[in-house]
Structures are given as structure tokens and as C-alpha cells.
Amino acid sequence: MFLQWTNRTWLLFGLLFAAGPAIAQDQPAPPAEAPPPADDQPKGLFDQDSLTDGWFGLAPKLKEHGIIVSATEISEVLGNVTGGTKTGARYDGRLEVDLDVDLGQFLGIENTVLHVNAYQIHGRGLSEDTLDGDLLTPSSIDAERATRLFDLWVERGFFDSAVSVRLGQIAADDEFVTSQYTGGFVNSTFGFPAILAEALPGGGPEYPLATPGIRVKGALSNAWTLQAAIFNGNPDGSVGTNDQEAADASGTNFATGVTPFMIAELAYAPAAGGEPAAQGTTYKLGAWYQGGNFYDLAVDTHGRSLASPAAGIARSHDGDFGFYGIADLLLYRAPDTEDHGLGAFLRIGGAPGDRNFVNFYIDGGFAYKGLIDGRGDDVVSLGAAYAGVSGRAEQLVGALQRIGARTGTPFRTPDYEGVIEVNYQAALAPWWTVQPDMQMVLHPTGGVVRPTLVTPLPHMGNAFILGLRTSVRF
């Protein structure tokens, strides 16, 4: 049924995008580079907008034809100084290449943009090696080494761009559950929060696994915006694998015949309604649903503990769902600036505890841009996150502990994982940032959905992590 609906939907939207003149004439602007200097004098290396100064002069010529190509390398070294399963340092890196094409200029399809990006992921992540693959992964670029496609979508605007539709291979973390003040953090949970990453098959449609989907976004008024999307709810298209990155190493499976993941988000921005003092402040409410069957974490179909030798198949639940809220607040704006000052964020979410290892999540913190005089583009960030383990998971591990005490198998009861992070992002040039980072991971917990006597949870102490990240835009 879903497969038939999906195929019909793709056909309908394909015809919509292929239709003649656009309903609206205003074109959604693709990401653009800064305009060239007014004079013909060459810029110094540290004044250029990119390391190659616009691909050695080729970028302006491509832009005349509606084409923008960009590339960014993020490299980092993170070290676990103490705690976890063992100490040590790891190097991790990611090269991202983006292509944006204005199809109005390029093909005459007005008000339409094509976006493609791909990753070359290299190095080795810290979490798997020293924290047993913990819930709040210390790095947002941590992924299996691969060269893979990520986004491949077309977006079209309608009604003077009051409504836009995005169709293709897309990612939920590009637009949903986001905060404008979390971009400076290194830990992955400040991007796509752990409650969703743990609940959704394969981590859901988020880095590094975008999936086929459709997103519709519309302005209800100057201040109110509503967006909703439906995605393939199983990134590699299969149900029987726990390693979906390896199962779709190239990012080109484009699976559609699986259970859907649906999400909707309502946003309110007071400044858009005519309150200048509220600029930089946004409130969001969202809800999500993941189709398919989900096994209970603690009991079988007869209500017996899964730790019991007599236990049968785990009780099955139809679908999964959750809710979240976000508040972004501009607490202070520096005089005579557009975006310098102190911002704060708070995100909170919940999901059923009978089928989710993490059923409560909250994070919050602060970001200050331009704290130091003469360093207007630098950002200092301080944040904390808490992922609460469900009572059902604690119930199962408690029962396993009682059995383990007799068999000599070590267990510990998971209760939560938390992280506190502080870092300073220094802009050494328009194209180069360097970012010292410090994290304290509290109660690091491996994400075990259904622990058994043969897969005990390891004992891990609080981990203290130091790191350095650098980003270069070519």
C-alpha cells in the first residue's frame, strides 16, 4: 500500500516540477558567494572568500550561467583523556562538495533550484573506539569511511515563494529540529538530537544517510511558518541490517518501498511580525511518526520479562512517534551590528519508553558572536545535553543484573547520558576557521536496544575529551 502511494506521489510531483511556466516569478536563491570587490585589485590570501579565490576566477563565470560549486574540508583530532572504555586520540575528516544550479538561468525552468552534495569521509571516529558507540557522539562528522552521495533534490517555489516544495533525496536534519545557535558545536547531538537518532531505523534521514522524500514549506503569515515532510523511513531500504551506512556505502540506493517517516514543524518568529527587538528569536513545535513494527524493550507477548529463560518473542508495537519543542532567544544584540551578540537555545523532546531506548531528551546553551573586540566573526559556544534512558530498558537490565549476579556476568543499569561542551570558533580568514573544543561526557552509554546476557553493558567512567577542529572552504 505504501509502495503504491509512494510511486503515485513521485509521479505526481514529477509532473508538477516538469510543468510549464512557474506559478510564481520570484526565484528561491541558491547559496551564493559574496560579490567580487568593487575594484580590480587582487585580494590578499586572508581576505579572499575562499582559499582558491572562487576557483581561480572560474566561479563568477559559472554563476553567470546559474551554477555554483563549492567544497569544504573539515578535519579534527579528538582525544579521550580519561574515562570511557579506553583513552586515546583519533583523527576524523570530511570533504564536502556542493553543486547548486539555478534551473531558471540554466534550463529556463523558472523558480527552481537543483542541489547536489557528496562527502568523502576519512579518518576514524572517537566514539566507537573509546566510548563503545555512545549515545551522544562527540563528533558531528563521525561516520564510516566512504565516498557517498548525500543530497540530490529539486526545489520549486510557488505563490511568490510563499510555498516551496523540495523533492528528491533529502535529509531531515537540514531543516527540522534545528536551532540557529547550535551550529558552533562539535558534538553530534546538538545537530540531530539523540532521541531521534536512536529511535529511527539506521539513525533516520540524517547525516550521512539522506533518503528519498518530499518536503512542503509554507508561510502562514509574516511570523508563522509550517513545514512537513515524508521520507523513506529506512535509509538503506532494508530492515534486517544494523549497519545501514555499510549497506548503502555510496548513498545511491534510493529506496522508496519501505515504511514512512513523517515529520511536521510549526515555527513562530516574532520579529517577522514587526517586532525588531525580537530579531533572532524563534519558537518551534514539532511532531514525528515512524511506521513499522517496534519491539518492546522489556517484556514478551505474554508480559514476561525478556530476561527470563522462558521468555518468547518481544511484544510488538505498531509504529513509533514523538514530540519536540525549540526556543531560540536573542538575549543581547551588540549595538550597530546585525548578528553580533548573545543567543540562547533550548530543545526538549519525548517518545514512548516501551519501544525507545531514549525516551526523554533536553539540551540548551549559549552562543556569543563577536565577544572579543576586533574578532567579530568568532563564536564561543557553551551547551549541555541530557538523554534519558527509558524505564523499560532499565527494567530489563535490572532483571539481567539479578541473573548476572549468579553467573558472574557484569552489568550496569543505564540511566542517562549527558554532555557538557564549550568551544571557541576562531575565524582566521573568511575561508578558514580553527576551533578548540572541550567536552565532558557523563555516564557514557552504548546504545543497546535489547541487551542480553551475552551482550552486557560495559562499565565506563565519565569521559573528558579535548579536541581541535579546522574548516577550510575552497
C-alpha positions in Angstrom: 0.0 0.0 0.0 2.7 2.5 1.0 4.8 1.5 -2.0 1.9 2.2 -4.4 1.2 5.5 -2.7 4.9 6.5 -2.9 5.1 5.7 -6.6 2.0 7.7 -7.3 3.3 10.6 -5.3 6.6 10.7 -7.0 4.8 10.6 -10.4 2.5 13.5 -9.3 5.3 15.7 -8.1 7.5 14.8 -11.1 4.7 16.2 -13.4 4.4 19.2 -11.1 8.1 20.1 -11.4 8.1 19.4 -15.1 5.1 21.7 -15.8 5.4 24.8 -17.9 5.9 28.4 -16.5 6.2 28.7 -12.8 3.2 29.9 -10.8 5.5 32.4 -9.1 8.1 34.5 -10.6 10.3 35.1 -7.5 13.1 32.6 -7.6 14.4 30.9 -4.4 18.0 32.0 -4.3 20.6 29.2 -4.1 23.6 29.6 -1.8 25.6 32.5 -3.2 29.2 33.6 -2.8 29.9 37.2 -1.8 30.2 39.6 -4.7 33.6 40.4 -6.1 35.4 43.6 -4.9 34.5 46.9 -6.5 38.0 47.5 -7.9 40.2 45.2 -9.9 42.9 45.0 -7.2 43.6 41.4 -6.2 42.8 40.4 -2.6 45.3 39.1 -0.2 45.1 35.4 0.8 43.5 36.1 4.1 40.9 38.5 2.6 39.6 36.1 0.0 36.2 34.5 0.4 37.6 31.1 -0.4 41.1 29.5 -0.4 41.1 29.3 -4.2 39.5 32.8 -4.6 36.5 31.5 -6.4 38.1 28.5 -8.2 40.9 30.8 -9.5 38.4 33.1 -11.1 36.1 30.5 -12.7 33.3 30.8 -10.1 31.9 34.2 -11.4 31.7 32.8 -14.9 29.8 29.7 -13.7 27.5 31.9 -11.7 26.5 33.8 -14.8 25.1 30.6 -16.0 23.3 29.8 -12.7 25.9 27.3 -11.4 27.7 27.5 -8.1 30.3 24.9 -7.0 31.8 24.8 -3.5 33.9 22.5 -1.4 34.7 22.4 2.3 37.1 20.2 4.3 36.5 19.7 8.0 39.4 18.0 9.8 39.6 17.3 13.5 41.6 15.5 16.2 39.6 14.4 19.3 41.2 12.8 22.3 39.6 11.0 25.2 41.8 12.0 28.1 40.1 9.9 30.8 37.1 7.6 31.2 35.2 5.7 28.6 36.4 2.2 27.7 39.9 3.4 27.0 41.8 6.6 26.4 43.3 7.7 23.1 43.1 10.2 20.2 41.6 9.8 16.8 41.7 11.9 13.5 38.5 12.3 11.6 37.8 14.3 8.4 35.1 15.0 5.8 35.3 16.7 2.4 32.0 18.1 1.2 31.4 19.1 -2.4 28.2 21.1 -3.3 26.6 21.9 -6.6 23.7 24.4 -6.9 22.1 25.1 -10.2 19.5 27.8 -10.9 17.4 26.0 -13.4 15.8 29.2 -14.4 19.1 30.5 -15.8 20.4 27.1 -16.9 17.3 25.5 -18.5 14.6 28.1 -18.4 12.6 26.3 -15.6 11.7 29.3 -13.6 11.7 29.5 -9.8 13.5 26.1 -9.5 16.8 25.1 -8.0 18.8 21.8 -8.2 21.1 20.9 -5.3 23.6 18.1 -5.1 26.2 17.4 -2.5 28.5 14.5 -1.7 31.0 13.5 1.0 34.4 11.9 1.2 34.7 10.7 4.7 38.1 9.7 6.1 39.8 9.0 9.3 38.3 7.3 12.3 35.7 8.4 14.9 36.4 8.6 18.6 33.1 7.2 19.8 33.3 3.6 18.6 36.8 3.1 19.7 36.8 4.7 23.2 33.1 5.1 24.2 31.5 1.9 22.9 29.5 3.9 20.4 27.8 6.1 23.0 24.5 7.9 22.6 25.9 11.5 22.3 28.6 11.0 19.7 31.4 13.5 20.3 31.8 14.4 16.6 29.1 15.6 14.2 31.2 14.3 11.2 31.8 10.8 12.7 30.7 8.2 10.1 32.1 5.2 8.3 34.8 5.9 5.8 33.3 6.2 2.3 32.7 8.4 -0.7 29.0 8.9 -0.8 26.2 10.9 -2.3 24.1 12.8 0.3 21.5 15.3 -1.0 20.1 15.2 -4.5 16.9 17.3 -4.7 15.0 19.9 -6.8 13.1 22.8 -5.0 10.5 24.9 -6.6 8.7 28.0 -5.2 5.1 28.9 -5.7 2.9 32.0 -4.9 5.7 34.5 -4.8 7.8 31.9 -2.9 5.3 31.8 0.0 5.2 28.0 -0.6 8.1 25.8 -1.6 8.3 22.1 -2.5 11.5 20.1 -2.2 11.6 16.6 -3.9 14.4 14.1 -4.2 16.9 12.6 -1.8 16.8 14.9 1.2 17.8 14.9 4.9 15.6 15.8 7.9 18.4 17.4 9.8 18.8 20.0 7.1 15.6 21.8 8.1 13.9 20.0 11.0 14.6 20.1 14.8 17.3 22.8 14.1 18.4 25.7 16.2 20.2 28.8 14.9 22.5 28.8 17.9 23.9 25.3 17.8 26.0 25.5 14.6 29.2 26.0 16.5 29.1 22.7 18.5 31.2 19.7 17.7 29.1 17.0 19.4 26.6 15.4 17.1 23.6 15.7 19.4 23.4 19.5 19.0 22.6 18.8 15.4 20.1 15.9 15.0 19.3 15.2 18.7 20.0 11.7 20.1 16.3 10.9 20.8 15.6 10.8 17.1 18.9 9.3 16.0 18.3 6.4 18.5 14.6 6.0 17.6 14.7 5.9 13.8 15.9 2.9 11.8 19.6 3.4 10.8 19.5 6.8 12.6 16.9 8.2 10.2 17.3 10.5 7.3 20.3 12.5 8.7 24.0 12.7 8.1 25.4 10.6 6.5 22.2 9.0 5.2 19.8 11.2 3.2 16.8 9.4 1.8 14.1 9.9 -0.9 11.4 12.2 0.3 9.1 15.2 -0.2 9.1 18.4 1.9 6.5 21.2 1.7 7.1 24.5 3.4 4.7 27.5 3.5 4.4 30.9 5.2 1.1 31.1 7.0 1.8 34.8 7.8 4.8 37.1 8.3 5.6 35.4 11.6 4.3 31.9 11.2 5.8 29.1 9.0 4.7 25.5 8.7 6.7 22.7 7.1 6.1 19.0 6.8 7.9 16.1 5.1 7.6 12.4 4.4 10.7 10.3 3.9 11.7 6.7 3.3 11.8 5.6 6.9 14.7 3.1 6.4 17.7 4.7 4.8 19.2 1.7 3.0 15.8 0.2 2.2 16.2 -3.0 4.2 15.0 -4.0 7.7 17.5 -6.7 8.6 20.7 -4.7 9.0 22.1 -2.7 11.9 24.8 -1.1 9.8 23.0 0.9 7.2 26.0 3.1 6.3 27.8 0.0 5.1 24.7 -1.4 3.4 24.4 1.8 1.3 28.0 2.9 1.2 27.6 5.0 -2.0 24.3 6.7 -0.9 22.6 5.7 -4.1 20.1 3.0 -3.1 17.2 5.5 -3.4 14.8 3.0 -1.7 11.1 4.0 -1.5 9.1 0.8 -0.9 9.5 0.8 2.9 7.8 2.2 6.0 7.5 6.1 6.0 8.9 8.6 8.4 6.8 11.7 8.7 7.6 15.0 10.5 5.9 18.4 10.8 7.1 21.6 12.4 5.4 24.9 13.2 7.6 27.9 13.7 6.9 31.4 15.1 9.4 34.3 14.5 8.2 37.4 16.4 10.5 39.8 14.5 8.8 38.9 11.2 5.6 40.3 12.7 7.1 43.7 13.2 8.9 43.5 16.5 12.6 44.4 15.7 13.6 43.8 19.4 12.8 40.1 18.9 15.0 39.5 15.9 17.0 36.3 16.4 14.2 34.8 18.4 12.2 31.8 17.1 9.9 29.2 18.7 9.1 25.8 17.2 6.8 22.9 17.9 7.1 19.6 16.1 5.9 16.0 15.9 7.0 12.9 14.1 5.8 9.4 13.3 7.8 6.3 12.1 5.9 3.5 10.5 6.6 -0.2 11.1 6.8 -2.6 14.0 8.9 -1.9 17.1 9.7 -4.5 19.7 9.1 -3.8 23.4 12.3 -3.3 25.4 11.4 -5.4 28.5 8.5 -7.9 28.0 7.4 -10.6 25.6 4.0 -11.1 24.1 2.7 -12.7 27.3 4.1 -9.9 29.5 7.1 -12.0 30.8 10.4 -10.3 31.3 12.7 -10.8 28.3 15.4 -11.7 30.8 13.5 -14.8 31.8 14.7 -18.1 30.2 11.0 -18.8 29.4 10.6 -15.5 27.5 9.3 -15.7 24.0 9.2 -13.1 21.3 9.2 -9.5 22.4 5.9 -7.7 22.4 5.4 -5.7 19.1 4.2 -2.1 18.9 2.7 -0.6 15.8 4.7 2.5 14.8 6.8 5.0 16.8 6.2 8.7 17.5 7.4 11.7 19.4 7.1 15.4 20.0 9.6 18.3 20.5 9.8 22.0 21.2 12.6 24.5 20.5 13.2 28.1 21.7 15.9 30.3 20.3 16.3 33.6 22.1 18.5 36.6 21.3 19.4 37.8 24.7 21.7 40.7 23.6 22.5 42.3 20.3 25.7 44.4 20.1 25.0 48.0 19.0 25.2 48.8 15.3 25.5 45.1 14.3 23.1 42.7 12.6 24.1 39.4 14.2 26.7 40.0 16.9 25.6 39.3 20.5 24.4 36.6 22.9 21.9 33.9 21.8 20.4 31.1 23.9 18.6 27.9 22.8 16.5 25.2 24.5 15.3 21.9 22.8 13.2 19.3 24.5 11.6 16.1 23.2 9.9 12.9 24.3 8.9 9.5 22.9 7.2 6.3 24.2 9.5 4.5 26.7 8.2 1.0 25.9 9.9 0.9 22.5 12.6 3.6 22.7 16.0 3.2 24.4 16.0 7.1 24.8 12.5 8.4 25.7 13.4 11.9 27.0 15.8 14.5 25.7 16.8 18.1 26.6 19.6 20.3 25.5 20.4 24.0 25.9 23.1 26.6 25.9 24.5 29.8 24.7 26.4 31.2 21.7 28.1 34.6 21.6 29.3 36.0 18.3 31.9 38.8 18.4 32.7 38.5 22.2 36.2 39.9 21.7 36.7 43.3 20.2 38.2 43.1 16.7 37.1 39.4 16.4 33.6 40.0 15.1 33.3 36.6 13.3 34.4 34.5 16.2 31.8 32.4 18.1 32.1 31.0 21.6 29.6 28.3 22.5 28.6 26.6 25.7 26.0 23.8 25.8 24.7 20.8 27.7 22.6 17.9 26.7 20.8 15.1 28.5 19.4 11.8 27.0 17.3 9.9 29.5 17.2 6.1 29.1 13.7 4.6 29.3 12.4 2.9 32.4 11.7 -0.2 30.3 15.4 -0.6 29.3 16.4 -0.1 33.0 13.8 -2.7 33.9 15.3 -5.3 31.6 18.9 -4.6 32.6 17.9 -4.8 36.3 16.5 -8.3 35.6 19.6 -9.3 33.7 21.7 -8.0 36.7 20.0 -10.3 39.0 20.7 -13.3 36.7 24.2 -12.0 36.0 25.0 -11.8 39.7 24.6 -15.6 39.7 26.5 -16.2 36.5 29.3 -13.7 37.1 28.3 -11.5 34.1 28.9 -7.8 34.8 26.1 -5.4 34.2 25.4 -1.8 35.0 22.0 -0.1 34.8 21.8 2.6 32.1 20.0 5.7 33.4 21.1 8.6 31.2 24.0 10.1 29.2 24.9 13.7 29.3 27.4 16.0 27.7 28.8 19.5 28.5 30.7 21.2 25.7 32.5 24.5 25.4 34.5 25.7 22.4 35.8 28.8 20.6 35.4 29.1 16.8 38.1 31.5 15.6 37.7 32.9 12.0 41.3 33.3 10.8 40.1 34.2 7.3 36.7 34.2 5.6 37.5 30.7 4.4 39.3 29.3 7.4 38.2 28.6 11.0 40.0 26.9 13.8 38.1 25.6 16.8 39.5 24.3 20.1 36.9 22.1 21.8 36.3 20.6 25.3 33.6 18.0 26.2 32.7 16.2 29.4 30.6 13.1 28.6 28.7 12.0 31.7 27.5 8.3 32.1 28.6 7.3 28.6 26.2 4.6 27.5 26.4 2.3 24.5 23.2 2.3 22.5 22.0 -1.3 23.2 18.3 -1.6 22.2 17.8 -5.0 23.8 20.8 -6.1 26.0 21.1 -9.8 26.7 23.3 -12.0 28.9 25.9 -12.3 26.1 26.0 -8.5 25.4 26.5 -6.9 28.8 26.8 -3.1 29.0 30.5 -2.2 29.7 31.4 -0.2 32.7 32.5 3.3 31.5 33.6 6.3 33.6 32.8 9.9 32.7 35.0 10.9 29.7 36.9 14.1 29.3 37.5 15.0 25.7 39.8 17.6 24.2 39.9 18.4 20.5 40.8 20.7 17.7 38.7 21.2 14.6 39.5 23.2 11.5 37.4 24.0 8.5 38.7 25.2 5.1 36.4 26.4 2.3 37.9 26.0 -1.2 
